[in-house]
Amino acid sequence: MNGMDVAARLLAGIGAINWGLVALAEFDLVAAIFGLEFGETNAATRIVYGLVGLAGLWLISRLFVRSADRQPVPARVG
């Protein structure tokens, strides 16, 4: 696992925790860290949200690559 994978997993975990808190407690942890109310954004929160989104895209793309030799996974026939 390379550094990008570790960073992406960390950011995806942060995003998952934040969305869980939004769903269960109507609390936006990212906004609160930056001194904002639920639903408010500023440049810093948008950067965090954007990085979480990019991390998710990165991890989805990694689903289609074999970890041992980093070759694309062949399509199943039949």
Chimera marker file (.cmm) of the C-alpha trace (Angstrom):
<marker_set name="trace">
<marker id="1" x="0.000" y="0.000" z="0.000" r="1" g="1" b="0" radius="0.5"/>
<marker id="2" x="1.436" y="3.351" z="-0.985" r="1" g="1" b="0" radius="0.5"/>
<marker id="3" x="1.083" y="6.763" z="0.628" r="1" g="1" b="0" radius="0.5"/>
<marker id="4" x="-1.820" y="7.765" z="-1.622" r="1" g="1" b="0" radius="0.5"/>
<marker id="5" x="-3.781" y="4.726" z="-0.494" r="1" g="1" b="0" radius="0.5"/>
<marker id="6" x="-3.150" y="5.496" z="3.175" r="1" g="1" b="0" radius="0.5"/>
<marker id="7" x="-4.127" y="9.160" z="2.767" r="1" g="1" b="0" radius="0.5"/>
<marker id="8" x="-7.237" y="8.220" z="0.785" r="1" g="1" b="0" radius="0.5"/>
<marker id="9" x="-8.332" y="5.719" z="3.418" r="1" g="1" b="0" radius="0.5"/>
<marker id="10" x="-7.817" y="8.259" z="6.177" r="1" g="1" b="0" radius="0.5"/>
<marker id="11" x="-9.796" y="10.937" z="4.351" r="1" g="1" b="0" radius="0.5"/>
<marker id="12" x="-12.570" y="8.487" z="3.450" r="1" g="1" b="0" radius="0.5"/>
<marker id="13" x="-12.776" y="7.483" z="7.105" r="1" g="1" b="0" radius="0.5"/>
<marker id="14" x="-13.083" y="11.122" z="8.141" r="1" g="1" b="0" radius="0.5"/>
<marker id="15" x="-15.833" y="11.596" z="5.573" r="1" g="1" b="0" radius="0.5"/>
<marker id="16" x="-17.665" y="8.489" z="6.746" r="1" g="1" b="0" radius="0.5"/>
<marker id="17" x="-17.534" y="9.610" z="10.376" r="1" g="1" b="0" radius="0.5"/>
<marker id="18" x="-18.741" y="13.084" z="9.411" r="1" g="1" b="0" radius="0.5"/>
<marker id="19" x="-21.683" y="11.714" z="7.396" r="1" g="1" b="0" radius="0.5"/>
<marker id="20" x="-22.565" y="9.347" z="10.222" r="1" g="1" b="0" radius="0.5"/>
<marker id="21" x="-22.670" y="12.261" z="12.643" r="1" g="1" b="0" radius="0.5"/>
<marker id="22" x="-24.770" y="14.278" z="10.197" r="1" g="1" b="0" radius="0.5"/>
<marker id="23" x="-27.273" y="11.419" z="9.935" r="1" g="1" b="0" radius="0.5"/>
<marker id="24" x="-27.416" y="10.467" z="13.606" r="1" g="1" b="0" radius="0.5"/>
<marker id="25" x="-26.976" y="13.773" z="15.417" r="1" g="1" b="0" radius="0.5"/>
<marker id="26" x="-27.384" y="16.536" z="12.813" r="1" g="1" b="0" radius="0.5"/>
<marker id="27" x="-23.807" y="17.541" z="13.664" r="1" g="1" b="0" radius="0.5"/>
<marker id="28" x="-21.225" y="18.498" z="11.034" r="1" g="1" b="0" radius="0.5"/>
<marker id="29" x="-17.836" y="17.764" z="12.603" r="1" g="1" b="0" radius="0.5"/>
<marker id="30" x="-15.850" y="19.384" z="9.788" r="1" g="1" b="0" radius="0.5"/>
<marker id="31" x="-17.853" y="22.609" z="10.070" r="1" g="1" b="0" radius="0.5"/>
<marker id="32" x="-17.527" y="22.556" z="13.862" r="1" g="1" b="0" radius="0.5"/>
<marker id="33" x="-13.736" y="22.146" z="13.676" r="1" g="1" b="0" radius="0.5"/>
<marker id="34" x="-13.584" y="25.322" z="11.590" r="1" g="1" b="0" radius="0.5"/>
<marker id="35" x="-15.957" y="27.231" z="13.929" r="1" g="1" b="0" radius="0.5"/>
<marker id="36" x="-19.006" y="27.066" z="11.675" r="1" g="1" b="0" radius="0.5"/>
<marker id="37" x="-22.602" y="26.017" z="12.246" r="1" g="1" b="0" radius="0.5"/>
<marker id="38" x="-24.223" y="22.968" z="10.680" r="1" g="1" b="0" radius="0.5"/>
<marker id="39" x="-24.512" y="23.459" z="6.921" r="1" g="1" b="0" radius="0.5"/>
<marker id="40" x="-22.189" y="26.456" z="6.735" r="1" g="1" b="0" radius="0.5"/>
<marker id="41" x="-19.083" y="26.286" z="4.567" r="1" g="1" b="0" radius="0.5"/>
<marker id="42" x="-15.989" y="28.334" z="3.939" r="1" g="1" b="0" radius="0.5"/>
<marker id="43" x="-12.879" y="27.766" z="1.847" r="1" g="1" b="0" radius="0.5"/>
<marker id="44" x="-11.302" y="25.438" z="4.425" r="1" g="1" b="0" radius="0.5"/>
<marker id="45" x="-14.344" y="23.179" z="4.759" r="1" g="1" b="0" radius="0.5"/>
<marker id="46" x="-14.790" y="23.036" z="0.987" r="1" g="1" b="0" radius="0.5"/>
<marker id="47" x="-11.156" y="21.935" z="0.666" r="1" g="1" b="0" radius="0.5"/>
<marker id="48" x="-11.718" y="19.168" z="3.234" r="1" g="1" b="0" radius="0.5"/>
<marker id="49" x="-14.943" y="18.057" z="1.543" r="1" g="1" b="0" radius="0.5"/>
<marker id="50" x="-13.231" y="18.134" z="-1.845" r="1" g="1" b="0" radius="0.5"/>
<marker id="51" x="-10.311" y="16.044" z="-0.588" r="1" g="1" b="0" radius="0.5"/>
<marker id="52" x="-12.738" y="13.522" z="0.912" r="1" g="1" b="0" radius="0.5"/>
<marker id="53" x="-14.501" y="13.295" z="-2.455" r="1" g="1" b="0" radius="0.5"/>
<marker id="54" x="-11.234" y="12.826" z="-4.323" r="1" g="1" b="0" radius="0.5"/>
<marker id="55" x="-10.209" y="10.161" z="-1.829" r="1" g="1" b="0" radius="0.5"/>
<marker id="56" x="-13.445" y="8.301" z="-2.516" r="1" g="1" b="0" radius="0.5"/>
<marker id="57" x="-12.832" y="8.433" z="-6.254" r="1" g="1" b="0" radius="0.5"/>
<marker id="58" x="-9.269" y="7.199" z="-5.746" r="1" g="1" b="0" radius="0.5"/>
<marker id="59" x="-10.431" y="4.260" z="-3.634" r="1" g="1" b="0" radius="0.5"/>
<marker id="60" x="-13.143" y="3.317" z="-6.117" r="1" g="1" b="0" radius="0.5"/>
<marker id="61" x="-10.578" y="3.334" z="-8.919" r="1" g="1" b="0" radius="0.5"/>
<marker id="62" x="-8.343" y="1.035" z="-6.845" r="1" g="1" b="0" radius="0.5"/>
<marker id="63" x="-11.097" y="-1.588" z="-6.711" r="1" g="1" b="0" radius="0.5"/>
<marker id="64" x="-10.336" y="-2.416" z="-10.322" r="1" g="1" b="0" radius="0.5"/>
<marker id="65" x="-6.580" y="-2.956" z="-9.868" r="1" g="1" b="0" radius="0.5"/>
<marker id="66" x="-4.939" y="-6.091" z="-8.486" r="1" g="1" b="0" radius="0.5"/>
<marker id="67" x="-2.904" y="-5.257" z="-5.414" r="1" g="1" b="0" radius="0.5"/>
<marker id="68" x="-0.096" y="-7.791" z="-6.080" r="1" g="1" b="0" radius="0.5"/>
<marker id="69" x="1.042" y="-6.645" z="-9.501" r="1" g="1" b="0" radius="0.5"/>
<marker id="70" x="-1.052" y="-3.497" z="-10.113" r="1" g="1" b="0" radius="0.5"/>
<marker id="71" x="-2.464" y="-4.931" z="-13.333" r="1" g="1" b="0" radius="0.5"/>
<marker id="72" x="-6.071" y="-4.222" z="-14.312" r="1" g="1" b="0" radius="0.5"/>
<marker id="73" x="-8.471" y="-6.942" z="-13.223" r="1" g="1" b="0" radius="0.5"/>
<marker id="74" x="-9.661" y="-8.847" z="-16.315" r="1" g="1" b="0" radius="0.5"/>
<marker id="75" x="-13.369" y="-8.891" z="-17.076" r="1" g="1" b="0" radius="0.5"/>
<marker id="76" x="-15.127" y="-12.156" z="-16.337" r="1" g="1" b="0" radius="0.5"/>
<marker id="77" x="-16.428" y="-14.049" z="-19.330" r="1" g="1" b="0" radius="0.5"/>
<marker id="78" x="-19.481" y="-16.193" z="-19.161" r="1" g="1" b="0" radius="0.5"/>
<link id1="1" id2="2" r="1" g="1" b="0" radius="0.2"/>
<link id1="2" id2="3" r="1" g="1" b="0" radius="0.2"/>
<link id1="3" id2="4" r="1" g="1" b="0" radius="0.2"/>
<link id1="4" id2="5" r="1" g="1" b="0" radius="0.2"/>
<link id1="5" id2="6" r="1" g="1" b="0" radius="0.2"/>
<link id1="6" id2="7" r="1" g="1" b="0" radius="0.2"/>
<link id1="7" id2="8" r="1" g="1" b="0" radius="0.2"/>
<link id1="8" id2="9" r="1" g="1" b="0" radius="0.2"/>
<link id1="9" id2="10" r="1" g="1" b="0" radius="0.2"/>
<link id1="10" id2="11" r="1" g="1" b="0" radius="0.2"/>
<link id1="11" id2="12" r="1" g="1" b="0" radius="0.2"/>
<link id1="12" id2="13" r="1" g="1" b="0" radius="0.2"/>
<link id1="13" id2="14" r="1" g="1" b="0" radius="0.2"/>
<link id1="14" id2="15" r="1" g="1" b="0" radius="0.2"/>
<link id1="15" id2="16" r="1" g="1" b="0" radius="0.2"/>
<link id1="16" id2="17" r="1" g="1" b="0" radius="0.2"/>
<link id1="17" id2="18" r="1" g="1" b="0" radius="0.2"/>
<link id1="18" id2="19" r="1" g="1" b="0" radius="0.2"/>
<link id1="19" id2="20" r="1" g="1" b="0" radius="0.2"/>
<link id1="20" id2="21" r="1" g="1" b="0" radius="0.2"/>
<link id1="21" id2="22" r="1" g="1" b="0" radius="0.2"/>
<link id1="22" id2="23" r="1" g="1" b="0" radius="0.2"/>
<link id1="23" id2="24" r="1" g="1" b="0" radius="0.2"/>
<link id1="24" id2="25" r="1" g="1" b="0" radius="0.2"/>
<link id1="25" id2="26" r="1" g="1" b="0" radius="0.2"/>
<link id1="26" id2="27" r="1" g="1" b="0" radius="0.2"/>
<link id1="27" id2="28" r="1" g="1" b="0" radius="0.2"/>
<link id1="28" id2="29" r="1" g="1" b="0" radius="0.2"/>
<link id1="29" id2="30" r="1" g="1" b="0" radius="0.2"/>
<link id1="30" id2="31" r="1" g="1" b="0" radius="0.2"/>
<link id1="31" id2="32" r="1" g="1" b="0" radius="0.2"/>
<link id1="32" id2="33" r="1" g="1" b="0" radius="0.2"/>
<link id1="33" id2="34" r="1" g="1" b="0" radius="0.2"/>
<link id1="34" id2="35" r="1" g="1" b="0" radius="0.2"/>
<link id1="35" id2="36" r="1" g="1" b="0" radius="0.2"/>
<link id1="36" id2="37" r="1" g="1" b="0" radius="0.2"/>
<link id1="37" id2="38" r="1" g="1" b="0" radius="0.2"/>
<link id1="38" id2="39" r="1" g="1" b="0" radius="0.2"/>
<link id1="39" id2="40" r="1" g="1" b="0" radius="0.2"/>
<link id1="40" id2="41" r="1" g="1" b="0" radius="0.2"/>
<link id1="41" id2="42" r="1" g="1" b="0" radius="0.2"/>
<link id1="42" id2="43" r="1" g="1" b="0" radius="0.2"/>
<link id1="43" id2="44" r="1" g="1" b="0" radius="0.2"/>
<link id1="44" id2="45" r="1" g="1" b="0" radius="0.2"/>
<link id1="45" id2="46" r="1" g="1" b="0" radius="0.2"/>
<link id1="46" id2="47" r="1" g="1" b="0" radius="0.2"/>
<link id1="47" id2="48" r="1" g="1" b="0" radius="0.2"/>
<link id1="48" id2="49" r="1" g="1" b="0" radius="0.2"/>
<link id1="49" id2="50" r="1" g="1" b="0" radius="0.2"/>
<link id1="50" id2="51" r="1" g="1" b="0" radius="0.2"/>
<link id1="51" id2="52" r="1" g="1" b="0" radius="0.2"/>
<link id1="52" id2="53" r="1" g="1" b="0" radius="0.2"/>
<link id1="53" id2="54" r="1" g="1" b="0" radius="0.2"/>
<link id1="54" id2="55" r="1" g="1" b="0" radius="0.2"/>
<link id1="55" id2="56" r="1" g="1" b="0" radius="0.2"/>
<link id1="56" id2="57" r="1" g="1" b="0" radius="0.2"/>
<link id1="57" id2="58" r="1" g="1" b="0" radius="0.2"/>
<link id1="58" id2="59" r="1" g="1" b="0" radius="0.2"/>
<link id1="59" id2="60" r="1" g="1" b="0" radius="0.2"/>
<link id1="60" id2="61" r="1" g="1" b="0" radius="0.2"/>
<link id1="61" id2="62" r="1" g="1" b="0" radius="0.2"/>
<link id1="62" id2="63" r="1" g="1" b="0" radius="0.2"/>
<link id1="63" id2="64" r="1" g="1" b="0" radius="0.2"/>
<link id1="64" id2="65" r="1" g="1" b="0" radius="0.2"/>
<link id1="65" id2="66" r="1" g="1" b="0" radius="0.2"/>
<link id1="66" id2="67" r="1" g="1" b="0" radius="0.2"/>
<link id1="67" id2="68" r="1" g="1" b="0" radius="0.2"/>
<link id1="68" id2="69" r="1" g="1" b="0" radius="0.2"/>
<link id1="69" id2="70" r="1" g="1" b="0" radius="0.2"/>
<link id1="70" id2="71" r="1" g="1" b="0" radius="0.2"/>
<link id1="71" id2="72" r="1" g="1" b="0" radius="0.2"/>
<link id1="72" id2="73" r="1" g="1" b="0" radius="0.2"/>
<link id1="73" id2="74" r="1" g="1" b="0" radius="0.2"/>
<link id1="74" id2="75" r="1" g="1" b="0" radius="0.2"/>
<link id1="75" id2="76" r="1" g="1" b="0" radius="0.2"/>
<link id1="76" id2="77" r="1" g="1" b="0" radius="0.2"/>
<link id1="77" id2="78" r="1" g="1" b="0" radius="0.2"/>
</marker_set>
